[in-house]
Structures are given as C-alpha cells and as structure tokens.
Amino acid sequence: NILFLAIDDLRPELGAYGSDYMHTPAIDRLAAEGVLFRHAYSNVPVCGASRASMLTGLRPTRDRFVTYYTRIDEDAPEVPTLPGWFKQQGYTTISLGKVLHHSNDAVASWSETPWDPQNDSVPGYKKWRNYLLEENIREDMKKDGILPAFEAADVDDDAYFDGKVAVRAIEYLQRFQQQDEPFFLAVGFVKPHLPFNAPSKYWDLYPEESFPATVNQPFPEGAPQQAWHSWGELRRYDGVPEGDAPVPDELARKLVRGYRAAASYTDAQVRRVLDELDRLGLAENTVVVLWGDHGYSLGEHGLWVKHSPYELANRIPLVVRAPGGAHGVAGGLVESVDIFPTLVELAGLPAPGHLQGASFTAALENPEAELKHAVFPRWQNSDSIRTDRYYYTEWRDDKEQVTASMLYDHAVDPGELNNVAGDPEYGLIVNELSQALAAHIAAVRQ
C-alpha cells in the first residue's frame, strides 16, 4: 500500500528539520520513524507544474510543466502517471484534496473521480479561499476579490478544507481495511498555502510578541535582476502594497505568524490520518510519503511566496517511512522526479520506460548511502544545478545564450546572500557547473 501526503507551499521549516520553534509533532514523529531527506528539491517552484512533474516522473522544460495551471493532459498525455501506473498493476487509486492542481486532470489515473472539498463549497468569494469569518470580509472585498491574507477563526479543525480532507482520508482507510486489493491513497492538504487561514488555536502556538521587529530582508547585492520577482500572488491580498513596494513590518509579522499557524494546522491533520492508519493495523504494510510541492520565501531576499531560483523556493520537506526500512536522516541529494521510480521499486513493480528520475531506495535501507551528485530545479527561463556545496543558476535567451548567472557557495553562505558567479576565485567552479548544466538541458530535451 501507498499513502502519499502532499502539502502545498510547505517549506522544510519543521521541528524535524531543526526548527525547534515550530509545532509539527506529527511530521516530526513520522520523520523519526522513517527517513528524512535533508536535501530534497522540487524540480519547479510552482504548484501545478511541480505536481505534474512529480506525478509523471518527467522533468520540466521550457515548453513542459511551466506554470501553476499546468495540465498533464496537455503537456504529457502520452505517459502513465504514478497513480495511473499503480492502477494498471491492480491498485485502488484515490485522490483526495489538492493532489493535482486541476482535480479534473489525468482523471484516468484514479479508480474514482478525484474528490476535493472546494468542489462541495459554496460559490463565490468563499470558494477555494475558504473564509469563515463573514465580519472580516467587506463588501468592497467581495466585489473586487481582494481578500484578507489570513484568518483565525475559533472553530474546530473540520470547519476548514484540510480538516474535511482528513475526515475523508480516514473514511477511505477504513474502507481499505476491508478489501484485498492494495491501495494508493493520495491526500493533498492545501495549507499553508495563502490565505493563511487556520483555527485560532494554531495561531495561539505562535505568540505575536515572539516575532522580531522586522522579517523583511534586502535583495542580495550582486544578484542579477532576473532573480527578482514582485511576488504578485501575495499582492492580490488586502493591505499588501502594489508594485515592488515591501510588505510593512507589522503585516509581515502577521503573515509569518499565519504561515506557521497554517503549517501546524496541517500537521494536525497529518496526525489524524497517520493515527488511523496505525489504529487499523495498516501501517505495517504501507509506505508513507510526505512531500512538499516546492519551497517558500517569507521575506528572505526581499521575496515572498515561491517562483524563484533560490534555495528557499526549491528545497522541500520529504519524509518516507517504508515497512522494515531504516530510520534516520539522509544527507544525499534527491528531487521530486525520483519519487515515481522509488515507489515503483518499493512496491516490486516494473518501471515504465519514460522516467527521468532515479530511485533512492538505497537511502531507505541506509540513510548514509550515496545518492545523486546534483539535482536540477528550473523556473521559467532559468535553469539551476544544486550540488552538495553549490547552487548555480543560469538565465538563457531564445538563442541559448547565457544572459545572467548566480552562484552561491553553501559552505560559507548558506543564506545565499553573496552571488560569487563573477568572482575569479570561483571561475573554474562556474565553468564546471555551467558545462554540467548545459549537458543536462540537452539530455532532457532529447
């Protein structure tokens, strides 16, 4: 059996990843029982494209898996998806919540029509955004669609979408216990995606006075302008300045607080599902994968949300608990396209021929196993290569000429504050990484 937990916009700022101020006991427990991948990366930092890439095992290119509204049906209709492949092998495959960006994409992959509580919600401004506090929604907000970026309602968990997803997941686990066929259950939680709406008890975990006076940071000196983006996703919300203006400090603190509250809310839903898996006796024969679709910026580099080639937008949480497998921390490099071949191997199934990732099952037996030497995120017209020490990015024009680049040496600059791509001391490194990146791009386009 496979239980796949997908979480939107969750960066590896969790207790298990060393962030002891975060309240994420369920994910922390799962990590202690399985293998936590410390250096896991998304292949593209936007939800629709990231999910399509991971679920097909195909890398993004300039023309494939580009935006948040990517559809597998349009970009890669000829290949089987991860759940579709398991379905062909006799598995019951179920999608709950946000698994693909479009619930009606690649529907043949699933044994039943994908279910999402958004589709059952009331129409209008409340749908998808999931607001509960009518008094916080002004009439002009309803008209203009410019709504609050966060909400803390004194409600039970099931009042918001992710609680409803957890309830439905529990119901399916109970059904699966009564059947003989193996299952592939994909459970997609939408928080901590904007707006940062969560029950008030999760906001209480992060007292307002615990946040610094400012969370905004400047854009790094020496970084190319191509690395900047105006984080338009956040600017659609009430009180956020337009253009390139920074978020006011008071609002920035509330946003970070809301993000953390929403992350803890989703962690609580993960706990409910995992507890039921244990209670039903299914855990001993179920591979559990917890995956974040991409990283997230919360004021670092002067940036918010995702959509950038920085480490923060591309590094993801990834935890895998396999029956009989090891537990520990894997320091090797992995990327989202590696999940498809890994799960196929764990299940003892044949692998389809189109996969572009590599199985990391060796790390599930020995977390110290050697894995990849590099992973390859990309965003719009930039391509990146991440090694154990360096993060190098190039921007290319339509003629494949490099127009800008940046290099960060994580041995001395883990915060990526000093672009050393033009430093003569790093000339040989830049040349080596540039050649490796060009070879990768050429191989993927074949």
N, C-alpha and C positions, 0 to 999 in steps of 0.2 A: 504493500500500500504506500501511497504518497500523499502527504499533507503539505501543501505548498501555501505558505503565508506571505502574501505580497503587501508591502506597506508603502504608501505614497509619500514621497518627499522626506523620508526618514534618513537623516544623516547618522553616521556612527558616533553620535554623542549620547552614549548609553553607559550605564554602570559597568557592564561587561567590557566596555572599551576604555575604561579608566576614568570616565566622567562621574566621579562619586557624588556629585550634587544632583544627578538625575535619579528619578524614582522609576526604575524599569525592572522590577523584580522578576517578572515572568520571562522576559528576554534574557535577563542575567542567569536565571535558572536553566533555561534551555541551553545557553552557551556553556554552562558548567557541565551539562550532561552530554554535550556533543562537541563539535569542533567549531570554534570561532575563527573566521578568516580576517586577519587584521589588515590585510592589503588586498581587498576586493574592490573592483571597479566596474561601474556601468560603462557601456560602450557608447552611450549618447545621453547627455544630461537633459532629457525632456521625456515626460512620462509615456506618451503614445509611442514614440519611436523606440524608447528603451524596452518597453514591454513587447513590442513586435519583434525586436531583435532577439531578446532573450527566449521568447516562445517559439521562434523559428530556428534558433541556432545560427542565424546569418548575421554578419556584421553590417552596420550601416555604411552607406557610401554617399557620395554627393547626390545620387538620384534615388536612394532607397533608405527608408526609415529616417526621415529628416525632421519632421515636426511633431507637435503634440497630437495632431489629428491624423497621424499615420494610420493606415489600414493594411493589414496583412492581405486582405482580399485584393487590394490594388497593387501593392508593392511586391508581394511574393506569393501569389495564389497557387503556384505550382508545387510548393513544398509542403510536406506534412508539418504541423505544429507539434510541440512537445505533448500536449494532451491528446491531439489527434493521433499521434503515433502510439501512445499507450492505449487509446481506444481501439486501434486496429489490432492490438495484441490481447484484447479481451477485457480491458479495464472499463469500469464505470467511471466516466469523467464528468465532473460537475464544476461549474464556475459560479461563485457567489461574490457579490460586491464588485469592486473595481479590479478586474484582472487584466483584460484588455481595455484600452481607452474607450472603445466603442463596444457595447455589450452585444451588438449585432454583427460583429466582425468575426470571421473564421468560425461561424456557428457550427459547422460540421465537425469541429474538434470535440464537441461536447455531446454527451449522451442525452442531455436535456437542455432546453433553452436556458441560456445564462440568466441568472436572477440578480437583480440589483435593486436595493430599496429605493433608489432615486426614481425608478420607473413606477413605483407604487405611491409616490408622494404627491402632494397637491401641486397643481400647476402654478406658474407664475414665479415671482421672485424667490419664493421659499424653496422651490425645487432645485436640487443639486447643491445649492449653497447651504441648505439645512439650518435655517434660523428658527429659533423657538420663541425669542423674546420680542413680541409684537411692539412693545413700547420703545424698543431701540431702533425701529425701522420707521423713519419719517416718510411722509407722503412723497416728498421730492426724491427720496431714495428709490421708492417703488417705481416712480416714473422714469428716472434716469438710470436705474440699475447700479448706482454707486452705493454700495452697502458697507456695513462695518467689517473691519478686518478680523474681528474676534468677538466672541460671545461667551459668557459664563452663566449658564442657566442652572438654577437649583433644581435639577431633575435627576432621575435615575439614568443609568447608562443606556438603557434601551430607547430612550427618547431620541437620541441622535442615531444617524445611519449605522455607524460601526457597531453599536450595540445590537441593532437588528440583524446585522450580518453575523455576529457571533451566535445569536439565537438560532438562525437558520443553519449555521455550520454544525451546531450541536445536534440539531434535528437530523441532519444527514448522517452524522457519525452514528447516531442511534440506529438509523436505518441500515447503515453498512454492517453493523454488528450482526444483523440478521441475515445477511446474504453471503453467498460463497465466492462471488466474483471479487477480485481485488479492485481497489478504488484509487482514483487520482482526484483528490479534492483540492481545488484552488480557492483560497479565501482571500479576497482583496479588501484591505482596510484603507479608507481614504485619508484619514488623519495621520500625520499632522499637516496635510495639505491646507492651504488657505481656503476659507477663512478659518482662523484658529478657534473653532467653536468646540467647547467641551464642558461637561458638567462642572459646576463651581468647585466641587471637592478636589478636582485635579489642579485647579488654579491655586487652591489653598496650600498645595505642596510646595509652592514656589512663592514665598512672601515677597511682596513688592520691594521691601527695603533691602532684600538680598542682592539686588541688581546694581551694577556700577552706574555712575552718573551718565556715562555715555557708552554705547556699544558700537557706534559708527567708527570705522577706521578709514584712513585715506587710501586712495588708489595708489598702488605701488609705484615708486619712481622707477623710470626705465622700462615700465611695461608698455607694450605697444597699444595704441588707441583701439586696435581691433579687439583687445581683450576686455574692453569696457562694454557694458550694455546698460540700458536705462531701467532694467527690471520692471517692464511695463505690466507684468502680471500683478505686482503689488500696487502699482499706481492706479489700478482700477477701483481701489477701495477708498472709503470715506476718510478724509483727513490726510491722505498721502499726497505730498506735493507733486505737481506735474513736471514734465521736462526732465532735467538732470539734477534737480534740487535734492539734497539729502533729506532723510527722514528726521523730523525733530526728535531730540533726545528722549523726551517723555513718551512719545509714541513708539520710538524704537524699543524702549524698555518693555512696554506693554506687548509689543509684537514678540519679543524673545520669550517673555513670560507665557504668552499664549501658545507659542510653538511648543514649549516644554510641557505645558499642561496637556495639549493635544497629543503629544507623544506618550505621555503617561496614561492618558485615556485609552489609547490604542493598545498599550502594553497590558492594560487590564482586560481587554477583550481577547488578546492572545492567551492570557492566563485561563480564561473561561473555556476556550477551545481545547487547550492542552490538558486542563484538568479533566474534561470529559473524555478525551482520548485515553487518559490513564484509567479513569473510572470504568470504562467499558472494556478494558483489557486489550485495547488495540495498539497501544504504544509499542509493545514488544515486537510487532510485525509491521511497523510503519516508519518510513523515512520522513522526517520533518525537515523542511527547508524554510528558513525565514530570510527574506530577501527585500532589500530596499531598492526601488527602481532607479534612483540616482541620488546624488548628494544634495546639499542645500547651503546657501550662504545666508548668514544672519548679520549683515553689516560688515563682515570682513572684506577687505579690499574696497570698501565703499559699495559693495554689491549685496543684493538680496535675491532670494529665490535661487533658481538654477541657471541654465542657459549660458554657461561659461566654460572655458577650458581649464579652469583652476581645479586643484585637488579637491577643494571643498564641494564643488559641484559634481564631481565624478566618483569620489570614493564612497563606498556604500557599506552598510552592515550586511553581513552574510553569515548565517549560522546553519550548520547541517548536523542533525542527530540521526545517525544510522544505527539500526539494531545490531548489537555486537561490535559496533565501531569504537574507535578511540574517543577520548575526550581531551581537550586541550586547546591551545592557540596555535594556529598555522600562520607562520610569518611569510609564506610564499605568495607570489602574485597570482591572482585569479581574476577573471572577468565574467560578465553576465553570460556571454555566449558559451561558456564552459559548463553551464548548468545542465543543458539538454544532454550532452554526451555523458555527464556524470550520472544523472538519474537513470539513463538507459542502461549503463553498465551496472549500477547498483541493483537494478531490477532483473539483471540477467537477460536483457532483450537484445536483439540485433540492432545495430545503429543504422539509420538512414545515411545515404551517401553524401548528402548536401552539407553536413555540419561543418562549421568553420571554427569551432572551439575545440578544447582538449579536456578530457576527463581529469578531474582532480581527486579521484577515489583514493589515490595513494596517500593523500593527506588525511583522509578519513580513517586510514589504518595506522598512519604515523604522521602526526601533525608537523613533524620536522622534515618530512620528505621534500625533496627538491621539486619545485614546480616550474612555472614559466620564468624566462629571463626578462620578459617585457609584456605589457598589455597596451591596448591601443584604443583610447577614447577618441571620439571625434565630435565636432559640433560645427554645423553649417559649413563654412569653407576653411575650417581649421582641422588639422589632424595632429594627434599627440601620441607620444610614446612615453610610457612610465616604466622605469626600471627600478631596482631596489633602492637606488640612490637619486636618480634624476627624473625630472618631469620636463619634457621638451615638447614645444608646440610650434608648428609652422602654419602660416596662412598662405594659400596659393591662389593665383588668379586663374582665369579660364585657360590660359596657356601653360599652366602648371609651373609658373614662375613663383618662387617664394617672395612674398611681399613684406612679411614681418615674421619675427620669431621670438620666443622667450624660453629661457632655461632656468630652472630652479634646482639648486643643489640641496637636497633634503638633509644631507649630513650636517650642514651648517645653517640652513634656512628652511626649517620645516613649515614656517608660516607663509612661505613664498612671498617674501617682501622685497627681494632684490633680484631682478632679472639680470642674469650674467651671460646671456646669449652673445653679447658683443664684447665680452671680456677676453682678451687674448689668452689669458691663463686657461680658459675653457675651450679654446679653439679646436683642439683635437677631439674633445668630447662632443662638441656641436657637430663636427664633421661626421663622426661615427654614428651619432644618433640620427642625423639627417639622412644618411645613407640607409640606415635600418628602416626608417620611416618610409622612405621612397620605395624600398623593396616591398614593404608591407602593403602600401597603397596599390602598387602594381599587381601584387598577387591577389588581392581582394577583388580587383576589377576584372580579372580574367574570367 
